[in-house]
Amino acid sequence: MTKFYIFGNSLKYLILNLGFKKSNYQRIMESLKDLISILSASLAPIVAIFGILYTKKNFDLSRRKRKDELFDRRYKFLKDFEKLWKSTGSESKGATRMSLEWDEIEPFAQEAYFLFGKDIADHIRSYQGKSFDQNLPWVPDSELAKPFHKYLCFEN
């Protein structure tokens, strides 16, 4: 309050010495008081907006950090399932099983549910009873890896 009083007295001196009338001084002081009241009232919403922005940035950063920390486990999971998937097909082309059975897929589906979510677990379960085409066994299976892209890609 003292600072405002000192500011008000020096402003009064300045206004009166510049040739303004005393009534102008009172109107200017009232306008300044109104301006200070408006600024004081808008301070709380401004602080709240900055708090919300800070919280959102912190949330995005924590999601990104979680994604980065899980990358190795998720990538290993994809490669392990891809290896199992590529071991299916005809025995004449080197496959060890005809197709994937429920008891082979379900452990992968349960792990996928916790590492990725329901969408990947359902994708893994969709391979039950199917086998891999052994034409080019060393080429990555793009259809298998397509749903994993949003979890293993660092673009967004």
C-alpha positions as CSV (number, residue, x, y, z in Angstrom):
1,M,0.0,0.0,0.0
2,T,2.9,2.4,0.7
3,K,4.3,1.9,-2.8
4,F,0.9,2.8,-4.3
5,Y,0.7,5.9,-2.0
6,I,4.2,7.1,-3.0
7,F,3.3,6.3,-6.7
8,G,0.0,8.2,-6.3
9,N,1.7,11.3,-4.8
10,S,4.4,11.5,-7.4
11,L,1.8,11.0,-10.1
12,K,-0.3,13.8,-8.6
13,Y,2.7,16.1,-8.5
14,L,3.5,15.2,-12.2
15,I,-0.1,15.8,-13.4
16,L,-0.5,19.0,-11.5
17,N,2.8,20.4,-12.7
18,L,2.0,19.6,-16.3
19,G,-1.0,21.9,-16.2
20,F,-3.8,19.5,-15.6
21,K,-6.6,20.5,-13.3
22,K,-7.3,18.7,-10.0
23,S,-10.4,17.1,-11.4
24,N,-8.4,15.5,-14.2
25,Y,-6.0,14.2,-11.6
26,Q,-8.9,12.5,-9.8
27,R,-10.3,11.0,-13.0
28,I,-6.8,9.7,-13.9
29,M,-6.3,8.2,-10.4
30,E,-9.7,6.5,-10.6
31,S,-8.9,5.1,-14.0
32,L,-5.6,3.8,-12.6
33,K,-7.4,2.2,-9.7
34,D,-9.8,0.5,-12.1
35,L,-6.9,-0.7,-14.3
36,I,-5.1,-2.1,-11.2
37,S,-8.4,-3.8,-10.2
38,I,-8.8,-5.4,-13.6
39,L,-5.1,-6.5,-13.7
40,S,-5.5,-8.0,-10.2
41,A,-8.7,-9.8,-11.2
42,S,-7.1,-11.2,-14.3
43,L,-4.0,-12.5,-12.5
44,A,-5.7,-15.6,-11.2
45,P,-7.0,-16.9,-14.5
46,I,-3.7,-16.2,-16.2
47,V,-1.8,-18.2,-13.6
48,A,-4.4,-21.0,-14.0
49,I,-4.0,-21.1,-17.7
50,F,-0.2,-21.3,-17.4
51,G,-0.7,-24.0,-14.8
52,I,-2.8,-26.0,-17.2
53,L,-0.3,-25.6,-20.0
54,Y,2.5,-26.7,-17.7
55,T,0.5,-29.7,-16.6
56,K,-0.3,-30.7,-20.2
57,K,3.4,-30.4,-21.3
58,N,4.4,-32.5,-18.2
59,F,1.8,-35.2,-19.1
60,D,3.0,-35.3,-22.7
61,L,6.6,-35.6,-21.5
62,S,5.7,-38.5,-19.1
63,R,3.9,-40.3,-21.9
64,R,6.8,-39.9,-24.2
65,K,9.2,-41.1,-21.5
66,R,7.1,-44.2,-20.9
67,K,7.1,-45.0,-24.6
68,D,10.8,-44.6,-24.7
69,E,11.4,-46.8,-21.7
70,L,9.2,-49.6,-23.0
71,F,10.7,-49.5,-26.5
72,D,13.2,-52.3,-25.9
73,R,10.7,-54.7,-24.4
74,R,8.1,-53.9,-27.1
75,Y,10.7,-54.4,-29.9
76,K,11.9,-57.7,-28.4
77,F,8.3,-58.9,-28.1
78,L,7.7,-58.1,-31.8
79,K,10.8,-60.0,-32.9
80,D,10.0,-63.0,-30.7
81,F,6.5,-63.2,-32.1
82,E,7.8,-62.7,-35.6
83,K,10.2,-65.6,-35.1
84,L,7.3,-67.8,-33.9
85,W,5.2,-66.7,-36.9
86,K,7.9,-67.4,-39.4
87,S,8.3,-71.0,-38.0
88,T,4.9,-71.9,-39.4
89,G,4.1,-73.2,-42.9
90,S,5.0,-76.2,-45.0
91,E,7.7,-78.5,-43.6
92,S,9.3,-78.7,-47.1
93,K,10.3,-75.0,-46.7
94,G,11.8,-75.5,-43.3
95,A,8.8,-74.7,-41.0
96,T,8.6,-76.5,-37.7
97,R,4.7,-76.3,-37.3
98,M,1.8,-76.1,-39.7
99,S,0.0,-73.2,-38.1
100,L,-0.2,-71.3,-34.8
101,E,-2.4,-72.9,-32.2
102,W,-4.1,-71.2,-29.3
103,D,-1.7,-72.5,-26.6
104,E,1.2,-71.0,-28.6
105,I,-0.5,-67.6,-29.2
106,E,-2.2,-67.0,-25.8
107,P,1.0,-66.3,-23.8
108,F,2.0,-63.8,-26.4
109,A,-1.5,-62.2,-26.4
110,Q,-1.4,-61.8,-22.7
111,E,2.0,-60.2,-22.7
112,A,0.9,-57.9,-25.6
113,Y,-2.1,-56.8,-23.6
114,F,0.1,-55.5,-20.8
115,L,2.8,-54.1,-23.1
116,F,0.7,-52.5,-25.8
117,G,-3.0,-52.8,-25.1
118,K,-6.1,-54.6,-26.3
119,D,-5.6,-53.8,-30.0
120,I,-2.3,-55.6,-30.3
121,A,-3.5,-58.5,-28.2
122,D,-6.5,-59.0,-30.6
123,H,-4.1,-58.7,-33.5
124,I,-1.9,-61.5,-32.1
125,R,-5.0,-63.7,-31.5
126,S,-6.0,-63.2,-35.1
127,Y,-3.1,-65.4,-36.2
128,Q,-4.6,-68.5,-34.6
129,G,-4.9,-71.3,-37.2
130,K,-2.9,-69.3,-39.9
131,S,0.6,-69.9,-41.3
132,F,3.4,-67.8,-42.8
133,D,4.1,-67.9,-46.5
134,Q,7.7,-69.1,-46.7
135,N,8.7,-67.5,-50.1
136,L,11.0,-65.0,-48.5
137,P,11.6,-65.9,-44.9
138,W,14.2,-63.3,-44.2
139,V,12.0,-60.4,-45.2
140,P,10.1,-58.7,-42.3
141,D,6.3,-59.4,-42.4
142,S,4.8,-55.9,-42.9
143,E,1.2,-57.0,-42.2
144,L,2.3,-58.4,-38.9
145,A,4.3,-55.3,-37.9
146,K,1.8,-52.6,-39.2
147,P,-0.3,-52.3,-35.9
148,F,3.0,-52.1,-33.9
149,H,4.0,-48.9,-35.8
150,K,2.2,-46.5,-33.4
151,Y,4.0,-48.1,-30.4
152,L,7.5,-48.4,-31.9
153,C,7.7,-45.3,-34.1
154,F,9.2,-42.1,-32.6
155,E,7.7,-39.6,-35.1
156,N,4.8,-38.4,-32.9
